[in-house]
Amino acid sequence: MSAAPTTSVWRQPAQVWAVAFACVVAFMGIGLVDPILPAIADSLQASPVETELLFTSYLLVTGLAMLVTSWVSSRIGAKRTLLVGLALIVVFALLCALSGSVEAVIGFRAGWGLGNALFISTALATIVGSASGGSAAAIILYEAALGLGIAIGPLLGGLLGEVSWRGPFFGVVALMAIAFIAVLLLLRGKEAKPTPTRLSAPIRALRQPPLAVLAITALFYNIAFFVLLAFSPFPLGFGAMGIGFTFFGWGVALAVTGVWVAPLLLRTMRRTTAMLIVLPLLAVDLVVAGFVAGSPAALVTCIIVGGLLLGLMNTVLTESVMEATDLPRSVASSAYSAVRFLGGAAAPPLAALLWHAFNVSVPYWFAAASIALAIVTLFVGRGALARIDEREADAAEEGAAILVGDAA
């Protein structure tokens, strides 16, 4: 990562803080429902498979929407795209809170995913365009928002979930409504006229071998990511607060390695080498998780270790996507994320099905097998990835990679 800017990163215009606050809340949504999954299952008489579809609908729509968000923002502008995204999140989070069936919550989470895709695909560009201190200051702010949101989401979900499973959804409504008002009032100034993007650009991008290899690798990797995140609340057997604290630790671990450790790692080795080291370690962690799934304390340890490894992998993989082709960064990220989120969407209900068909260990071993497929894909396609080991990403490009790649 580039050196810190000479201007203090904390001295920013009000519009930058408005978007940064909204980013924190948006990333909180990743793990917000994690602590209340068992409570939703109990309150709405839903099976674990049905409950896991809360992740599936959200991630599936987010991924598919990523294919069109650059097309939308290039035509209506960044501010309008941000406001539409925030408004959709407020509306669908409120509908989730008021729902009386798990089917309704699943459907409304899909609408939430659409809003989230519109917002996160535009937020970083807005911060970069408004931040003082240059792009490096903007990236530091974004990474701080990412880490804070990922860590706080499960904790807030646990706190509000102790009152009711509806609590976290009402919390999102309130916070996102404040963010909407802040962006509406504080994001001022005439926008530069955007260059229209072709609707088919992300699909066409996947024809390029380097991007295709990384996208398929990410698909298998994301299966493991969401088995660990979305399935683990069930075998842990904790209440909402216990699950919240567990995944607060997971989020902190992921943020620390993603923001600080990964750049240090890449100073000593190539990107492909780093991925081929981290992925096998993650597979080992998941195999161990399968063996110790009956012990909550041991499983918590595996979850935290997994967070450390996931943080490394997220940053290295998504940064690699930015350097794999000459395509515009937004197009490459959209194409990659759409494929990656498909893995995240499929993983939670598959894990629950495997649990009931066999035992609690099998979902983690399934996740480890998926990581093995990611390793094979990366190793076989390594010849197409020579470019990512030869070029360094600047701060703005790296931030854009992390933004789109880690927003699932």
N, C-alpha and C positions, 0 to 999 in steps of 0.2 A: 504494500500500500504506500501511497505517496506520503511525504512528510506533512506534518500538521501545518496548517496555514498560519501566517504571521498574525492575521487578525483573529481575535478571540472568537472561537466557534460559538460562544454563548451570547455574543452581541449580534442579534439578528433582528430584521424587521418583523413586525407583528404578523404579517401574512405567512412568514416562514414558520413561526411557532404555531399558527393555526393549523397548517397542513401537517406539521410534525405531530401535533397532538392527535389529529385524526388518524395518522399512521399508527400511533401506539394503540389506539382503540381497535383499528382494523386488524392488527396482528394479534391482539388479545383474542379475537374471534377464532383463531386457530385452535386454541386449547380450552376455550371457555366452557364448552359443553362436556368436556372430558369428565370432570368430577361428578356431573349429574346424570351420567348415562345409566347407572344402576337405579337411581331414583326415578328417572323417566320410565324405565322398564317396569318398575313396581307400580307407579301411580297410574300409568296408562295401560296396564295389563299387556305389555308388549314383550315379545321374545327378544333375547340379545341380538339375534339377526336383524329383526326389525329396527331395533334401537341403533344398531351400527349404520343403518341406512341414512341416519342424520349426517354422517360424514360423507357418504356416497353421493347423495343428491347435491350437497354443497360443493364438493370437489369436482364432480362431473360437470356441473354447469359452469363453475369457475374456469375449468380447463377449456371447455368448448367456447366460452365467451372470450377467452384470451385470443382466439383466432380472429375476432372482429373488433376488439377494443381499439387497436391502433387505427383501424378504418374509421371508427366512430369519432375518436378524439381529433383526428386529422381533418374532420369536417365541421365539428361543432365547437372545437376549442377545448383547452385544458380545464378552465374553470367550470364550464357547463358540464363536462364529463365528470369532474370531481363531485359536483353538486347532485347530478343524477345518481351517481353511485352511492353517495351518502344517503340520499333520500330513499333509495330502494332498500338499503340496509335497515334504516329506521322503520320503514313500513313492514318489512318481512320479519324483522326481529319482534316487533309488536304483535304481529299475527301469530308467531311461534308462541309467545307468552300467553296469548289468549286461547290457544288451541285446546281442544278436548280429546284429541285422538293422536296417536303416534303417526298415522298416515298424514294428518294435516301438518304436523311439525315437519315431517320429511319433505312435503311439498313446499312449505314456506322456506325451509332451509335452502332449497334450490334457488328461489328468488333472491335470498340473501347472497348466494354465491355469485349471481349476476351482478349485483351491486358491488360486491367486493372486487370482482375482476375489473369493472370500470374504474373504481377508485384507485386500486393499487397500481394499475398500469399507467396512471397519469401522475401520481403523487410525486415521484422522484424528480421527474422533469420539471415540475412546478417549483420544487424546493431548489433545484440547481439554478433555475432562472431567477430566483428571488434572493438567494442567500448571499450575504456578504462574506468575503474571504475566499471566494472562488469555489470550484467544484469540490475540492478536498473538504472544505468546511461543510458543504451540503451532504457529502457522503458520510462524514462523521455523525452528523445529526440524524441521518436516515438509519445508520447502523445502531445508534443509541435507541431510536424509536423501535426498531426491529427487536433488539434484545429485550428492551423493557416490556414490549407487548407480549412477546412469547413467554416471558417469565411470569408476568402478572396475570395473564389470562386464566390459567388453571387455578391460581390462588384466589382471584376474585370469584371465579366460578364456584369454588369450594365454599367461600364465605357466604355468598348469596344463596348457594344451593342448600345450605344448612337450614335456611328459612323455608324455601320451596324450590322445586325444580324450575319454576317459572322465574325465579329471582334473577338469574344471570341474563335471561333474555330482556327483562325490564331494565336491567343495568345497562345493557348495550343500547337500548332505545334512548335512555337519558343521555349517555355519553355521546352517542353519534348525533343526537339532535343538537347538543352544544357544539359539536364539531361542525355541523352543517351551518349553524348561525355564524360561527367564527369565520369559516371560509367565505361565506356570502358577504359578510361585512368587511373583512380585512384583506381579502385577496383582490387588490385593486390594480389599476394600470391597464393600458392597452396591450393586448396579446399580439405577438407576431403572427402573421398569417401562416398557418401550418401548411405543409406540403401534403396534398392528399395521398393516401396509401391505397394500393389496390387491395380489394377484398380477398383475392386469391393468393396474396403474397406469402403468408405463413405456410399454406399448403405446398406451394411451389418450393419453398425453402427446404422442406424435408427431402427433396430429391437429391440434395447435396450430401455425399457420403459422410463427411465429418459430422455434420449436424444430425444425420440419421443415426449414426453410431452412438453419439452422446444422448440422444433422445431415448433410444431403446435401453441404453444403460440406466438412464434415469427412471424409466418406467419400472424396471425390476427393482431398482433401489428404493423407489417410493413405496412399493408394496411393503417392504420391510419397515420403512419409516412409519407407516400408518398402522401396521400390526402392533408395533411397540407403543405408539401413542393411543390408538383408539381401542385396541383389544385389552390392554393391560388393566384398566380399571375393574374389569370383571374378576380375574383371578386374584387381584390384590385383596379384595374383600373389605376394603376400608369404607368409611363414611365419606361424605363429600369433602370434608376438611382434610382428611388423610390423603385422599386422591389429589386434592388441590396442592398440598405441600409437596407430595411426591413429584408432581409434574412442574411445580415451581422450581424444584431442584434440577429437573430435567431441562427446563427452559434456560435457567442460568448457565448450566453446563454447555448447552448448545450455543448460547450467545457468546460465552467467553472464548471457546475454541474457534467459532466462526469469525469473530471480529478481530481477535488478537493473535491466536495461535496459528491459524491457517496462513496468514501472510508470512509469519516467521518460518513456517515449514517450507513454503515455496521459495524462500531465499536459498534453501540448501538442496532442493531437488526439483526435477521436472514435474509438471502437473500430472502426466500419465503415471509416473512412478508413484507420486503421492497417492493417487486414487487406488493403484494396485497394492498399496500397503494398507490403506485405511479400510478398504472393503473386506479383505480377509479377516481383519481384526473385528469388524462389525459382525461378520458371519459367526465367528467364534463366540462373541458375546451373546448372540441370539441362540446358539446351540446350548450354551450354559444356562440361559434363561429358561429354555425348555426343560432342562433337568431340575432346576430349582424352583419351578413355577408354583409348587405347593408351599414354599416358604416365603411369606411376604417380605421379610427383611432381605433375603437374598435376591428376590425379584426386584426390589427397590434399588439395590446396588447395581444390578444389570441395567435397569432403566437409566440410572444416572450415567453409568459408563457409556451406554448407548448414546445418550445426549452429547457427551464429549466427542464421540466419533462422528455422529451425525452433523455436528457443527462444522467439523473439518471438511467432511465430504460435501456438504451443501455449498460452501464457499468455493472449494476447488472445482467442483463440477460445473457450477453455474458460471464461474469466471472463464472456464474452458469454452463454454458455449459462445461467449462473446468474442473469442479469438479464433474460432474454428473456421469462419468464412468471412467473405467481404460484404456480406449482407448487412443492411441497417440493423443496429442492435435491437431495436424494438421488434423487428420482424423475426429475427433469430430467436429472441426470447419468447415471443408469442408461440412460435411453432414448437419449440422445445417444451414449454410449459404445458401446452395442450396435451402432448403425448405423456408427459410425466404425471399429470394429474389423473390420467386414466388408471394408472397403477394405484394411486392413492384412493381413487373412488372404489376400485374393486376389492381392495385389501380388507377393510373392516368386516363386511358381511361374510367374506370367505373365511376369515379367521374364526368367526362365531360358528359357522357351519362345521368347520373342522373340529372345533372344541366339542360340539355335541355329537359328532359322528365318531370321534375317537377319544381324546382326552385333552387336558389343558396344555400339555407339552407340544402337541402337534402344530398349533398355529405358529409357535416360535421356530420350530424346525422348518416349517413351510417358508417362513420369512428368510431363514438362513439359506434355504435352497434357492430362493429368488435372488439373494445376493450372489450366490454362486453363478447364476445365469448372467448377472450384471458383470461379474469378473470375466466370464468367458466372452461376452460381447465386447468388452473393452479390450481384452487381449487379442481377439481375432481381428478387431477393427483398428488396432493400434497404428497400422501403417497409414491409415487415412487421417491420423491425428497429429502428424509431425508438426504441423503449423502451431498447435497450441503450446508446444514445448519450445518454440523459437521466438515467440512474441510475448511482450509484457503488456498487461492491460493498465491503462491509466486509471486514476481514481474514479472518474465519472463512469467509465465503461464498467469497472468492477462493481460500482454501486448499482448500476442498472441491472447487471447480471444477478446480484444478490436479491434485488427487489423482486424481479419477476420469478426467479427460480425458487426463492424461499417463501413466497407468499402462500403456499398451500397450507 
